[in-house]
Every structure is written in structure tokens, then in C-alpha cells.
Amino acid sequence: MKKLLREPDENNLSGVCQGFATYTDTDPVLWRVILLVLLFTSFPVVLFYLICWIAIPKKNNKDVL
């Protein structure tokens, strides 16, 4: 069973988009573009991103998907 985990590394800030991409088997660039597009809408993206950053656990080396 898949778990939604943040995957921070040296290439990204918090790993939220990478975590969503791994969970959905998609490219993380797609999630970053979606986030960028939603920034220009009335949807509270920054708040959503911060909540995800806090709520989604960080992937450890022992976590194997």
C-alpha cells in the first residue's frame, strides 16, 4: 500500500510536489506547474502548501515504497 510522504532533497524546498508525484506515479514538474497556475487563482494555494508541508510526514531512508 502506498503512503503519501514528502521527499525533500537538495533540489527542492519541502518535497510536497515530489511526494504527490511519487504517490500518483506522475512527473513532479506537473505538480509544480499545477501549483504555479493555482497561485494566480483565488484558491488559497500557499495555505494548502503549508498545511501539506506540516501534515505529510517526511520520507526516511528506511521508508520503502
PyRosetta script that sets phi, psi and omega in degrees:
from pyrosetta import init, pose_from_sequence

init()
pose = pose_from_sequence("MKKLLREPDENNLSGVCQGFATYTDTDPVLWRVILLVLLFTSFPVVLFYLICWIAIPKKNNKDVL")
pose.set_psi(1, 132.8)
pose.set_omega(1, -179.2)
pose.set_phi(2, -76.9)
pose.set_psi(2, 147.6)
pose.set_omega(2, 173.7)
pose.set_phi(3, -119.5)
pose.set_psi(3, 144.5)
pose.set_omega(3, 174.7)
pose.set_phi(4, -85.5)
pose.set_psi(4, 112.9)
pose.set_omega(4, -178.9)
pose.set_phi(5, -130.2)
pose.set_psi(5, 144.3)
pose.set_omega(5, 172.9)
pose.set_phi(6, -75.0)
pose.set_psi(6, 144.3)
pose.set_omega(6, -179.7)
pose.set_phi(7, -126.5)
pose.set_psi(7, 70.9)
pose.set_omega(7, -179.8)
pose.set_phi(8, -73.4)
pose.set_psi(8, 141.2)
pose.set_omega(8, 172.5)
pose.set_phi(9, -146.6)
pose.set_psi(9, -166.1)
pose.set_omega(9, -176.5)
pose.set_phi(10, -72.5)
pose.set_psi(10, -9.3)
pose.set_omega(10, -176.0)
pose.set_phi(11, -99.4)
pose.set_psi(11, -7.4)
pose.set_omega(11, -179.5)
pose.set_phi(12, -143.1)
pose.set_psi(12, 169.0)
pose.set_omega(12, -173.3)
pose.set_phi(13, -74.9)
pose.set_psi(13, -64.0)
pose.set_omega(13, -174.4)
pose.set_phi(14, -121.9)
pose.set_psi(14, -16.2)
pose.set_omega(14, 178.4)
pose.set_phi(15, 89.5)
pose.set_psi(15, 8.8)
pose.set_omega(15, -178.3)
pose.set_phi(16, -66.0)
pose.set_psi(16, -50.1)
pose.set_omega(16, -179.2)
pose.set_phi(17, -64.6)
pose.set_psi(17, -39.2)
pose.set_omega(17, 177.3)
pose.set_phi(18, -63.8)
pose.set_psi(18, -39.1)
pose.set_omega(18, 177.8)
pose.set_phi(19, -64.5)
pose.set_psi(19, -44.0)
pose.set_omega(19, 176.6)
pose.set_phi(20, -63.4)
pose.set_psi(20, -39.0)
pose.set_omega(20, -179.9)
pose.set_phi(21, -65.5)
pose.set_psi(21, -42.9)
pose.set_omega(21, 178.7)
pose.set_phi(22, -65.8)
pose.set_psi(22, -40.7)
pose.set_omega(22, -179.5)
pose.set_phi(23, -64.8)
pose.set_psi(23, -36.9)
pose.set_omega(23, -177.0)
pose.set_phi(24, -99.8)
pose.set_psi(24, 3.0)
pose.set_omega(24, -178.5)
pose.set_phi(25, 55.9)
pose.set_psi(25, 46.5)
pose.set_omega(25, 177.0)
pose.set_phi(26, -124.9)
pose.set_psi(26, 176.8)
pose.set_omega(26, 179.7)
pose.set_phi(27, -80.3)
pose.set_psi(27, 134.6)
pose.set_omega(27, 179.6)
pose.set_phi(28, -63.5)
pose.set_psi(28, -24.7)
pose.set_omega(28, 177.7)
pose.set_phi(29, -62.5)
pose.set_psi(29, -35.7)
pose.set_omega(29, 177.4)
pose.set_phi(30, -59.2)
pose.set_psi(30, -45.2)
pose.set_omega(30, 179.8)
pose.set_phi(31, -67.5)
pose.set_psi(31, -36.2)
pose.set_omega(31, 178.1)
pose.set_phi(32, -68.0)
pose.set_psi(32, -38.2)
pose.set_omega(32, 177.9)
pose.set_phi(33, -67.2)
pose.set_psi(33, -42.3)
pose.set_omega(33, 177.3)
pose.set_phi(34, -59.6)
pose.set_psi(34, -44.5)
pose.set_omega(34, 178.6)
pose.set_phi(35, -62.0)
pose.set_psi(35, -42.8)
pose.set_omega(35, 179.7)
pose.set_phi(36, -64.5)
pose.set_psi(36, -43.0)
pose.set_omega(36, 178.9)
pose.set_phi(37, -64.3)
pose.set_psi(37, -41.4)
pose.set_omega(37, -179.0)
pose.set_phi(38, -68.6)
pose.set_psi(38, -20.7)
pose.set_omega(38, 176.4)
pose.set_phi(39, -61.6)
pose.set_psi(39, -26.6)
pose.set_omega(39, -178.1)
pose.set_phi(40, -94.8)
pose.set_psi(40, 11.6)
pose.set_omega(40, 176.9)
pose.set_phi(41, -110.8)
pose.set_psi(41, -178.7)
pose.set_omega(41, 178.9)
pose.set_phi(42, -83.1)
pose.set_psi(42, -3.7)
pose.set_omega(42, 178.9)
pose.set_phi(43, -67.3)
pose.set_psi(43, 131.9)
pose.set_omega(43, -177.7)
pose.set_phi(44, -75.7)
pose.set_psi(44, 75.0)
pose.set_omega(44, -173.2)
pose.set_phi(45, -66.8)
pose.set_psi(45, -42.0)
pose.set_omega(45, -177.9)
pose.set_phi(46, -61.8)
pose.set_psi(46, -42.9)
pose.set_omega(46, 177.8)
pose.set_phi(47, -64.1)
pose.set_psi(47, -44.2)
pose.set_omega(47, 177.5)
pose.set_phi(48, -59.4)
pose.set_psi(48, -44.6)
pose.set_omega(48, -179.5)
pose.set_phi(49, -63.5)
pose.set_psi(49, -43.7)
pose.set_omega(49, 179.2)
pose.set_phi(50, -64.5)
pose.set_psi(50, -39.8)
pose.set_omega(50, 177.4)
pose.set_phi(51, -64.1)
pose.set_psi(51, -42.3)
pose.set_omega(51, 177.3)
pose.set_phi(52, -62.9)
pose.set_psi(52, -41.0)
pose.set_omega(52, -180.0)
pose.set_phi(53, -59.5)
pose.set_psi(53, -39.2)
pose.set_omega(53, -178.8)
pose.set_phi(54, -79.9)
pose.set_psi(54, -41.5)
pose.set_omega(54, -170.6)
pose.set_phi(55, -82.9)
pose.set_psi(55, -31.8)
pose.set_omega(55, -176.9)
pose.set_phi(56, -84.8)
pose.set_psi(56, 125.3)
pose.set_omega(56, -178.3)
pose.set_phi(57, -68.8)
pose.set_psi(57, 151.3)
pose.set_omega(57, 179.7)
pose.set_phi(58, -79.2)
pose.set_psi(58, 139.2)
pose.set_omega(58, 178.8)
pose.set_phi(59, -74.9)
pose.set_psi(59, 131.6)
pose.set_omega(59, 175.1)
pose.set_phi(60, -100.5)
pose.set_psi(60, 168.5)
pose.set_omega(60, 177.8)
pose.set_phi(61, -63.9)
pose.set_psi(61, -27.1)
pose.set_omega(61, -178.9)
pose.set_phi(62, -81.1)
pose.set_psi(62, -16.1)
pose.set_omega(62, 177.8)
pose.set_phi(63, -75.6)
pose.set_psi(63, 117.9)
pose.set_omega(63, 179.7)
pose.set_phi(64, -116.6)
pose.set_psi(64, 127.6)
pose.set_omega(64, -179.7)
pose.set_phi(65, -94.9)
pose.dump_pdb("model.pdb")
